[in-house]
């Protein structure tokens, strides 16, 4: 009797990376190096953080969540009480929004 031995090959899915794959998030330093005034990011702030970054703003109620729009180099552009308002401000300024974590 003649027995055959077969080698098992690892299975591959054969899937290719999607053409619409999302690039990995950038750090704030990486963002500051690019953009040329065309890239911004949105950061969630506490009232205390907002007071530090926007010292001229008075009368913020305690305990609310705020959204700051920043230029790629970290320069504060706007402070709002909703993410949608920050996105609208960026679109009005023709700024692309980058994800920063």
C-alpha positions, 0 to 999 in steps of 0.5 A, a space after each residue: 500500500 502506498 500512502 501519500 503525505 500532504 503538506 498543509 499550507 497556511 490558508 490566506 484570505 486573498 483579500 487585498 487592502 481596500 482602496 478606501 482604507 482609512 489612514 492611521 491617525 496622526 499625532 499633533 506634531 505630525 499634523 503641525 508639519 503639514 497642512 499649510 493652513 488647510 488642515 485642522 482638528 477638533 478637540 473636546 475640552 472641559 470648561 477648565 481647559 477652554 479657559 486656559 486656551 481661550 482666556 478672553 472667554 467668560 461666563 462658561 457654565 461648569 460641567 459642559 463639554 466644549 469643542 475646540 477647532 485648532 489649526 494643524 500647528 495647534 493654534 486655536 481657531 474656534 470654541 463651540 458647544 457642539 461638534 457639528 458647529 466646529 465641523 461647520 466652522 471648519 467647512 466654512 474655512 475650507 479646512 480639512 479635518 484630520 483625526 488626532 488621538 
